[in-house]
Amino acid sequence: MAKRAASATMGSEVLTEAKRMAVAMQCQRLVEDATRAPPRCKLCTLPHPTTACPTHPQHEKMDIAKQRRLCLLCLLSLAQEKQRVL
């Protein structure tokens, strides 16, 4: 019976430690997300997501991406895209 009680105590300690670590990791992620610089637009380099670029109308975005030789799926330069695949 003593073994079972010790096992239950150890199990609850492990569970408590796992919860503590999970909370610490979530807090760390929140801090990192809050301090990270906003993404730069690949089209105009202003601090906003490329998909929300107010500088260029939607019909111009494809032409700009082609002129700058960007991958039309991820908007990385084609040279970067080739290196990423290899």
Biopython code that builds the backbone (N, CA, C, O; Angstrom):
import numpy as np
from Bio.PDB.StructureBuilder import StructureBuilder

atoms = [
    (1, "MET", "N", (0.819, -1.186, 0.000)),
    (1, "MET", "CA", (0.000, 0.000, 0.000)),
    (1, "MET", "C", (0.869, 1.259, 0.000)),
    (1, "MET", "O", (0.510, 2.265, -0.611)),
    (2, "ALA", "N", (2.017, 1.197, 0.691)),
    (2, "ALA", "CA", (2.904, 2.354, 0.763)),
    (2, "ALA", "C", (3.465, 2.691, -0.613)),
    (2, "ALA", "O", (3.672, 3.858, -0.945)),
    (3, "LYS", "N", (3.712, 1.633, -1.422)),
    (3, "LYS", "CA", (4.223, 1.865, -2.766)),
    (3, "LYS", "C", (3.216, 2.645, -3.600)),
    (3, "LYS", "O", (3.576, 3.560, -4.341)),
    (4, "ARG", "N", (1.958, 2.269, -3.469)),
    (4, "ARG", "CA", (0.907, 2.920, -4.249)),
    (4, "ARG", "C", (0.784, 4.400, -3.853)),
    (4, "ARG", "O", (0.599, 5.250, -4.724)),
    (5, "ALA", "N", (0.882, 4.716, -2.569)),
    (5, "ALA", "CA", (0.788, 6.101, -2.096)),
    (5, "ALA", "C", (1.977, 6.915, -2.594)),
    (5, "ALA", "O", (1.819, 8.064, -3.007)),
    (6, "ALA", "N", (3.170, 6.315, -2.555)),
    (6, "ALA", "CA", (4.361, 7.006, -3.044)),
    (6, "ALA", "C", (4.256, 7.246, -4.540)),
    (6, "ALA", "O", (4.651, 8.302, -5.035)),
    (7, "SER", "N", (3.727, 6.276, -5.255)),
    (7, "SER", "CA", (3.565, 6.406, -6.694)),
    (7, "SER", "C", (2.574, 7.512, -7.037)),
    (7, "SER", "O", (2.797, 8.281, -7.973)),
    (8, "ALA", "N", (1.484, 7.594, -6.284)),
    (8, "ALA", "CA", (0.483, 8.641, -6.513)),
    (8, "ALA", "C", (1.070, 10.017, -6.225)),
    (8, "ALA", "O", (0.807, 10.974, -6.953)),
    (9, "THR", "N", (1.867, 10.115, -5.157)),
    (9, "THR", "CA", (2.497, 11.384, -4.809)),
    (9, "THR", "C", (3.471, 11.807, -5.899)),
    (9, "THR", "O", (3.506, 12.970, -6.301)),
    (10, "MET", "N", (4.260, 10.848, -6.372)),
    (10, "MET", "CA", (5.221, 11.148, -7.423)),
    (10, "MET", "C", (4.500, 11.562, -8.706)),
    (10, "MET", "O", (4.939, 12.476, -9.404)),
    (11, "GLY", "N", (3.403, 10.892, -9.007)),
    (11, "GLY", "CA", (2.629, 11.236, -10.200)),
    (11, "GLY", "C", (2.074, 12.644, -10.126)),
    (11, "GLY", "O", (2.088, 13.369, -11.121)),
    (12, "SER", "N", (1.586, 13.042, -8.966)),
    (12, "SER", "CA", (1.049, 14.399, -8.827)),
    (12, "SER", "C", (2.170, 15.435, -8.889)),
    (12, "SER", "O", (1.965, 16.540, -9.391)),
    (13, "GLU", "N", (3.362, 15.082, -8.379)),
    (13, "GLU", "CA", (4.507, 15.990, -8.472)),
    (13, "GLU", "C", (4.921, 16.187, -9.928)),
    (13, "GLU", "O", (5.224, 17.302, -10.352)),
    (14, "VAL", "N", (4.930, 15.102, -10.681)),
    (14, "VAL", "CA", (5.284, 15.186, -12.101)),
    (14, "VAL", "C", (4.263, 16.046, -12.839)),
    (14, "VAL", "O", (4.629, 16.887, -13.660)),
    (15, "LEU", "N", (2.986, 15.834, -12.546)),
    (15, "LEU", "CA", (1.921, 16.608, -13.181)),
    (15, "LEU", "C", (2.038, 18.090, -12.833)),
    (15, "LEU", "O", (1.875, 18.948, -13.701)),
    (16, "THR", "N", (2.316, 18.388, -11.582)),
    (16, "THR", "CA", (2.481, 19.780, -11.150)),
    (16, "THR", "C", (3.659, 20.432, -11.864)),
    (16, "THR", "O", (3.562, 21.572, -12.318)),
    (17, "GLU", "N", (4.767, 19.710, -11.961)),
    (17, "GLU", "CA", (5.955, 20.245, -12.640)),
    (17, "GLU", "C", (5.681, 20.450, -14.128)),
    (17, "GLU", "O", (6.116, 21.448, -14.703)),
    (18, "ALA", "N", (4.973, 19.528, -14.749)),
    (18, "ALA", "CA", (4.636, 19.663, -16.171)),
    (18, "ALA", "C", (3.763, 20.892, -16.406)),
    (18, "ALA", "O", (3.965, 21.619, -17.378)),
    (19, "LYS", "N", (2.802, 21.126, -15.531)),
    (19, "LYS", "CA", (1.946, 22.314, -15.652)),
    (19, "LYS", "C", (2.763, 23.588, -15.486)),
    (19, "LYS", "O", (2.574, 24.555, -16.224)),
    (20, "ARG", "N", (3.676, 23.585, -14.508)),
    (20, "ARG", "CA", (4.517, 24.759, -14.274)),
    (20, "ARG", "C", (5.371, 25.062, -15.499)),
    (20, "ARG", "O", (5.505, 26.217, -15.902)),
    (21, "MET", "N", (5.949, 24.016, -16.088)),
    (21, "MET", "CA", (6.784, 24.202, -17.273)),
    (21, "MET", "C", (5.954, 24.689, -18.459)),
    (21, "MET", "O", (6.419, 25.524, -19.236)),
    (22, "ALA", "N", (4.742, 24.182, -18.603)),
    (22, "ALA", "CA", (3.873, 24.611, -19.700)),
    (22, "ALA", "C", (3.529, 26.089, -19.573)),
    (22, "ALA", "O", (3.538, 26.819, -20.564)),
    (23, "VAL", "N", (3.228, 26.527, -18.366)),
    (23, "VAL", "CA", (2.916, 27.943, -18.137)),
    (23, "VAL", "C", (4.140, 28.804, -18.432)),
    (23, "VAL", "O", (4.018, 29.862, -19.049)),
    (24, "ALA", "N", (5.319, 28.361, -17.998)),
    (24, "ALA", "CA", (6.549, 29.115, -18.244)),
    (24, "ALA", "C", (6.820, 29.239, -19.736)),
    (24, "ALA", "O", (7.220, 30.303, -20.208)),
    (25, "MET", "N", (6.606, 28.159, -20.480)),
    (25, "MET", "CA", (6.833, 28.195, -21.925)),
    (25, "MET", "C", (5.837, 29.121, -22.615)),
    (25, "MET", "O", (6.206, 29.842, -23.542)),
    (26, "GLN", "N", (4.585, 29.110, -22.177)),
    (26, "GLN", "CA", (3.586, 30.004, -22.760)),
    (26, "GLN", "C", (3.925, 31.462, -22.474)),
    (26, "GLN", "O", (3.776, 32.318, -23.346)),
    (27, "CYS", "N", (4.377, 31.747, -21.265)),
    (27, "CYS", "CA", (4.770, 33.113, -20.921)),
    (27, "CYS", "C", (5.950, 33.569, -21.770)),
    (27, "CYS", "O", (5.976, 34.702, -22.252)),
    (28, "GLN", "N", (6.923, 32.685, -21.949)),
    (28, "GLN", "CA", (8.090, 33.013, -22.762)),
    (28, "GLN", "C", (7.670, 33.301, -24.197)),
    (28, "GLN", "O", (8.167, 34.247, -24.808)),
    (29, "ARG", "N", (6.770, 32.506, -24.736)),
    (29, "ARG", "CA", (6.297, 32.712, -26.109)),
    (29, "ARG", "C", (5.556, 34.040, -26.242)),
    (29, "ARG", "O", (5.726, 34.744, -27.237)),
    (30, "LEU", "N", (4.736, 34.386, -25.248)),
    (30, "LEU", "CA", (4.030, 35.669, -25.282)),
    (30, "LEU", "C", (5.004, 36.841, -25.285)),
    (30, "LEU", "O", (4.813, 37.815, -26.013)),
    (31, "VAL", "N", (6.046, 36.741, -24.469)),
    (31, "VAL", "CA", (7.048, 37.808, -24.416)),
    (31, "VAL", "C", (7.770, 37.913, -25.755)),
    (31, "VAL", "O", (7.970, 39.016, -26.264)),
    (32, "GLU", "N", (8.161, 36.784, -26.327)),
    (32, "GLU", "CA", (8.851, 36.803, -27.615)),
    (32, "GLU", "C", (7.963, 37.391, -28.705)),
    (32, "GLU", "O", (8.432, 38.182, -29.524)),
    (33, "ASP", "N", (6.694, 37.015, -28.724)),
    (33, "ASP", "CA", (5.769, 37.542, -29.731)),
    (33, "ASP", "C", (5.559, 39.047, -29.563)),
    (33, "ASP", "O", (5.444, 39.773, -30.550)),
    (34, "ALA", "N", (5.510, 39.512, -28.323)),
    (34, "ALA", "CA", (5.275, 40.932, -28.066)),
    (34, "ALA", "C", (6.485, 41.784, -28.425)),
    (34, "ALA", "O", (6.333, 42.942, -28.814)),
    (35, "THR", "N", (7.687, 41.222, -28.299)),
    (35, "THR", "CA", (8.895, 42.003, -28.562)),
    (35, "THR", "C", (9.410, 41.840, -29.987)),
    (35, "THR", "O", (10.329, 42.550, -30.396)),
    (36, "ARG", "N", (8.835, 40.922, -30.739)),
    (36, "ARG", "CA", (9.266, 40.706, -32.120)),
    (36, "ARG", "C", (8.829, 41.891, -32.980)),
    (36, "ARG", "O", (7.718, 42.398, -32.826)),
    (37, "ALA", "N", (9.690, 42.322, -33.870)),
    (37, "ALA", "CA", (9.350, 43.418, -34.783)),
    (37, "ALA", "C", (8.219, 42.979, -35.708)),
    (37, "ALA", "O", (8.147, 41.808, -36.082)),
    (38, "PRO", "N", (7.340, 43.902, -36.079)),
    (38, "PRO", "CA", (6.251, 43.522, -36.988)),
    (38, "PRO", "C", (6.819, 43.075, -38.330)),
    (38, "PRO", "O", (7.888, 43.537, -38.728)),
    (39, "PRO", "N", (6.128, 42.190, -39.028)),
    (39, "PRO", "CA", (6.648, 41.708, -40.310)),
    (39, "PRO", "C", (6.733, 42.838, -41.328)),
    (39, "PRO", "O", (5.912, 43.756, -41.323)),
    (40, "ARG", "N", (7.724, 42.762, -42.192)),
    (40, "ARG", "CA", (7.898, 43.758, -43.248)),
    (40, "ARG", "C", (7.212, 43.267, -44.511)),
    (40, "ARG", "O", (7.304, 42.093, -44.871)),
    (41, "CYS", "N", (6.534, 44.170, -45.166)),
    (41, "CYS", "CA", (5.864, 43.859, -46.428)),
    (41, "CYS", "C", (6.921, 43.583, -47.496)),
    (41, "CYS", "O", (7.897, 44.325, -47.610)),
    (42, "LYS", "N", (6.733, 42.526, -48.273)),
    (42, "LYS", "CA", (7.686, 42.175, -49.335)),
    (42, "LYS", "C", (7.548, 43.105, -50.535)),
    (42, "LYS", "O", (8.428, 43.130, -51.396)),
    (43, "LEU", "N", (6.464, 43.866, -50.606)),
    (43, "LEU", "CA", (6.221, 44.733, -51.756)),
    (43, "LEU", "C", (6.689, 46.164, -51.518)),
    (43, "LEU", "O", (7.279, 46.774, -52.411)),
    (44, "CYS", "N", (6.436, 46.712, -50.325)),
    (44, "CYS", "CA", (6.788, 48.115, -50.075)),
    (44, "CYS", "C", (7.728, 48.287, -48.881)),
    (44, "CYS", "O", (8.142, 49.411, -48.598)),
    (45, "THR", "N", (8.070, 47.232, -48.188)),
    (45, "THR", "CA", (8.970, 47.173, -47.025)),
    (45, "THR", "C", (8.485, 47.969, -45.805)),
    (45, "THR", "O", (9.272, 48.217, -44.891)),
    (46, "LEU", "N", (7.229, 48.367, -45.772)),
    (46, "LEU", "CA", (6.678, 49.003, -44.575)),
    (46, "LEU", "C", (6.297, 47.925, -43.563)),
    (46, "LEU", "O", (6.108, 46.769, -43.941)),
    (47, "PRO", "N", (6.181, 48.285, -42.281)),
    (47, "PRO", "CA", (5.902, 47.268, -41.255)),
    (47, "PRO", "C", (4.434, 46.834, -41.195)),
    (47, "PRO", "O", (3.679, 47.267, -40.324)),
    (48, "HIS", "N", (4.053, 45.983, -42.122)),
    (48, "HIS", "CA", (2.736, 45.345, -42.117)),
    (48, "HIS", "C", (2.832, 44.066, -42.937)),
    (48, "HIS", "O", (3.745, 43.929, -43.752)),
    (49, "PRO", "N", (1.914, 43.129, -42.741)),
    (49, "PRO", "CA", (1.958, 41.897, -43.541)),
    (49, "PRO", "C", (1.748, 42.197, -45.026)),
    (49, "PRO", "O", (1.015, 43.118, -45.384)),
    (50, "THR", "N", (2.386, 41.424, -45.866)),
    (50, "THR", "CA", (2.272, 41.621, -47.312)),
    (50, "THR", "C", (0.830, 41.511, -47.775)),
    (50, "THR", "O", (0.407, 42.246, -48.668)),
    (51, "THR", "N", (0.080, 40.614, -47.188)),
    (51, "THR", "CA", (-1.310, 40.423, -47.610)),
    (51, "THR", "C", (-2.188, 41.621, -47.279)),
    (51, "THR", "O", (-3.270, 41.771, -47.846)),
    (52, "ALA", "N", (-1.736, 42.473, -46.368)),
    (52, "ALA", "CA", (-2.526, 43.642, -45.976)),
    (52, "ALA", "C", (-1.899, 44.945, -46.466)),
    (52, "ALA", "O", (-2.125, 45.999, -45.872)),
    (53, "CYS", "N", (-1.126, 44.885, -47.528)),
    (53, "CYS", "CA", (-0.422, 46.066, -48.034)),
    (53, "CYS", "C", (-1.417, 47.096, -48.576)),
    (53, "CYS", "O", (-2.113, 46.834, -49.557)),
    (54, "PRO", "N", (-1.484, 48.277, -47.931)),
    (54, "PRO", "CA", (-2.387, 49.312, -48.426)),
    (54, "PRO", "C", (-1.743, 50.171, -49.515)),
    (54, "PRO", "O", (-2.430, 50.953, -50.173)),
    (55, "THR", "N", (-0.431, 50.032, -49.708)),
    (55, "THR", "CA", (0.288, 50.862, -50.664)),
    (55, "THR", "C", (-0.035, 50.490, -52.102)),
    (55, "THR", "O", (-0.174, 51.364, -52.958)),
    (56, "HIS", "N", (-0.154, 49.194, -52.368)),
    (56, "HIS", "CA", (-0.388, 48.725, -53.732)),
    (56, "HIS", "C", (-1.764, 48.080, -53.837)),
    (56, "HIS", "O", (-2.134, 47.271, -52.987)),
    (57, "PRO", "N", (-2.526, 48.429, -54.871)),
    (57, "PRO", "CA", (-3.819, 47.757, -55.073)),
    (57, "PRO", "C", (-3.611, 46.281, -55.407)),
    (57, "PRO", "O", (-2.544, 45.885, -55.875)),
    (58, "GLN", "N", (-4.617, 45.492, -55.167)),
    (58, "GLN", "CA", (-4.531, 44.043, -55.354)),
    (58, "GLN", "C", (-4.068, 43.675, -56.761)),
    (58, "GLN", "O", (-3.251, 42.767, -56.920)),
    (59, "HIS", "N", (-4.571, 44.359, -57.775)),
    (59, "HIS", "CA", (-4.228, 43.982, -59.150)),
    (59, "HIS", "C", (-2.766, 44.269, -59.496)),
    (59, "HIS", "O", (-2.270, 43.735, -60.489)),
    (60, "GLU", "N", (-2.052, 45.094, -58.712)),
    (60, "GLU", "CA", (-0.636, 45.377, -58.966)),
    (60, "GLU", "C", (0.294, 44.390, -58.259)),
    (60, "GLU", "O", (1.445, 44.229, -58.663)),
    (61, "LYS", "N", (-0.184, 43.746, -57.234)),
    (61, "LYS", "CA", (0.688, 42.917, -56.392)),
    (61, "LYS", "C", (1.337, 41.775, -57.164)),
    (61, "LYS", "O", (2.520, 41.496, -56.964)),
    (62, "MET", "N", (0.594, 41.113, -58.037)),
    (62, "MET", "CA", (1.145, 40.005, -58.822)),
    (62, "MET", "C", (2.241, 40.512, -59.755)),
    (62, "MET", "O", (3.281, 39.868, -59.891)),
    (63, "ASP", "N", (2.021, 41.658, -60.399)),
    (63, "ASP", "CA", (3.025, 42.216, -61.310)),
    (63, "ASP", "C", (4.304, 42.588, -60.561)),
    (63, "ASP", "O", (5.405, 42.340, -61.053)),
    (64, "ILE", "N", (4.166, 43.173, -59.387)),
    (64, "ILE", "CA", (5.339, 43.550, -58.592)),
    (64, "ILE", "C", (6.117, 42.304, -58.182)),
    (64, "ILE", "O", (7.345, 42.292, -58.257)),
    (65, "ALA", "N", (5.425, 41.271, -57.756)),
    (65, "ALA", "CA", (6.086, 40.023, -57.362)),
    (65, "ALA", "C", (6.844, 39.423, -58.541)),
    (65, "ALA", "O", (7.961, 38.933, -58.373)),
    (66, "LYS", "N", (6.251, 39.457, -59.725)),
    (66, "LYS", "CA", (6.934, 38.924, -60.913)),
    (66, "LYS", "C", (8.152, 39.771, -61.268)),
    (66, "LYS", "O", (9.200, 39.224, -61.610)),
    (67, "GLN", "N", (8.032, 41.098, -61.195)),
    (67, "GLN", "CA", (9.156, 41.986, -61.512)),
    (67, "GLN", "C", (10.324, 41.761, -60.557)),
    (67, "GLN", "O", (11.483, 41.805, -60.967)),
    (68, "ARG", "N", (10.022, 41.524, -59.304)),
    (68, "ARG", "CA", (11.074, 41.315, -58.300)),
    (68, "ARG", "C", (11.515, 39.865, -58.206)),
    (68, "ARG", "O", (12.319, 39.505, -57.346)),
    (69, "ARG", "N", (10.988, 39.043, -59.088)),
    (69, "ARG", "CA", (11.320, 37.621, -59.156)),
    (69, "ARG", "C", (11.108, 36.936, -57.802)),
    (69, "ARG", "O", (11.994, 36.259, -57.281)),
    (70, "LEU", "N", (9.914, 37.134, -57.256)),
    (70, "LEU", "CA", (9.540, 36.501, -55.999)),
    (70, "LEU", "C", (8.711, 35.263, -56.287)),
    (70, "LEU", "O", (7.963, 35.219, -57.263)),
    (71, "CYS", "N", (8.846, 34.269, -55.444)),
    (71, "CYS", "CA", (7.996, 33.087, -55.541)),
    (71, "CYS", "C", (6.561, 33.540, -55.296)),
    (71, "CYS", "O", (6.295, 34.256, -54.331)),
    (72, "LEU", "N", (5.644, 33.132, -56.153)),
    (72, "LEU", "CA", (4.257, 33.583, -56.035)),
    (72, "LEU", "C", (3.508, 32.880, -54.906)),
    (72, "LEU", "O", (2.390, 33.277, -54.577)),
    (73, "LEU", "N", (4.094, 31.853, -54.312)),
    (73, "LEU", "CA", (3.457, 31.169, -53.184)),
    (73, "LEU", "C", (3.902, 31.740, -51.841)),
    (73, "LEU", "O", (3.075, 31.990, -50.965)),
    (74, "CYS", "N", (5.217, 31.946, -51.678)),
    (74, "CYS", "CA", (5.720, 32.374, -50.366)),
    (74, "CYS", "C", (6.329, 33.774, -50.379)),
    (74, "CYS", "O", (6.653, 34.316, -49.322)),
    (75, "LEU", "N", (6.486, 34.360, -51.555)),
    (75, "LEU", "CA", (7.048, 35.696, -51.752)),
    (75, "LEU", "C", (8.505, 35.828, -51.316)),
    (75, "LEU", "O", (8.972, 36.938, -51.058)),
    (76, "LEU", "N", (9.227, 34.715, -51.232)),
    (76, "LEU", "CA", (10.676, 34.781, -51.073)),
    (76, "LEU", "C", (11.272, 34.998, -52.454)),
    (76, "LEU", "O", (10.637, 34.697, -53.465)),
    (77, "SER", "N", (12.499, 35.524, -52.498)),
    (77, "SER", "CA", (13.138, 35.633, -53.801)),
    (77, "SER", "C", (13.360, 34.221, -54.323)),
    (77, "SER", "O", (13.506, 33.283, -53.539)),
    (78, "LEU", "N", (13.386, 34.069, -55.619)),
    (78, "LEU", "CA", (13.529, 32.729, -56.192)),
    (78, "LEU", "C", (14.845, 32.084, -55.775)),
    (78, "LEU", "O", (14.910, 30.864, -55.623)),
    (79, "ALA", "N", (15.904, 32.888, -55.586)),
    (79, "ALA", "CA", (17.181, 32.339, -55.126)),
    (79, "ALA", "C", (17.033, 31.783, -53.708)),
    (79, "ALA", "O", (17.541, 30.701, -53.412)),
    (80, "GLN", "N", (16.346, 32.509, -52.836)),
    (80, "GLN", "CA", (16.121, 32.025, -51.471)),
    (80, "GLN", "C", (15.256, 30.774, -51.488)),
    (80, "GLN", "O", (15.486, 29.844, -50.715)),
    (81, "GLU", "N", (14.280, 30.753, -52.354)),
    (81, "GLU", "CA", (13.374, 29.604, -52.441)),
    (81, "GLU", "C", (14.146, 28.357, -52.865)),
    (81, "GLU", "O", (13.925, 27.278, -52.315)),
    (82, "LYS", "N", (15.049, 28.494, -53.834)),
    (82, "LYS", "CA", (15.839, 27.341, -54.283)),
    (82, "LYS", "C", (16.728, 26.829, -53.158)),
    (82, "LYS", "O", (16.858, 25.618, -52.980)),
    (83, "GLN", "N", (17.345, 27.736, -52.393)),
    (83, "GLN", "CA", (18.197, 27.325, -51.277)),
    (83, "GLN", "C", (17.382, 26.639, -50.194)),
    (83, "GLN", "O", (17.856, 25.691, -49.567)),
    (84, "ARG", "N", (16.166, 27.107, -49.970)),
    (84, "ARG", "CA", (15.317, 26.520, -48.940)),
    (84, "ARG", "C", (14.910, 25.108, -49.317)),
    (84, "ARG", "O", (14.794, 24.248, -48.445)),
    (85, "VAL", "N", (14.691, 24.853, -50.596)),
    (85, "VAL", "CA", (14.262, 23.535, -51.060)),
    (85, "VAL", "C", (15.415, 22.547, -50.989)),
    (85, "VAL", "O", (15.209, 21.376, -50.670)),
    (86, "LEU", "N", (16.625, 23.005, -51.282)),
    (86, "LEU", "CA", (17.785, 22.101, -51.295)),
    (86, "LEU", "C", (18.179, 21.685, -49.956)),
    (86, "LEU", "O", (19.136, 20.925, -49.801)),
]
sb = StructureBuilder()
sb.init_structure("model")
sb.init_model(0)
sb.init_chain("A")
sb.init_seg("    ")
for serial, (resi, resn, name, xyz) in enumerate(atoms, 1):
    if name == "N":
        sb.init_residue(resn, " ", resi, " ")
    sb.init_atom(name, np.array(xyz, "f"), 0.0, 1.0, " ", f" {name:<3s}", serial, name[0])
structure = sb.get_structure()
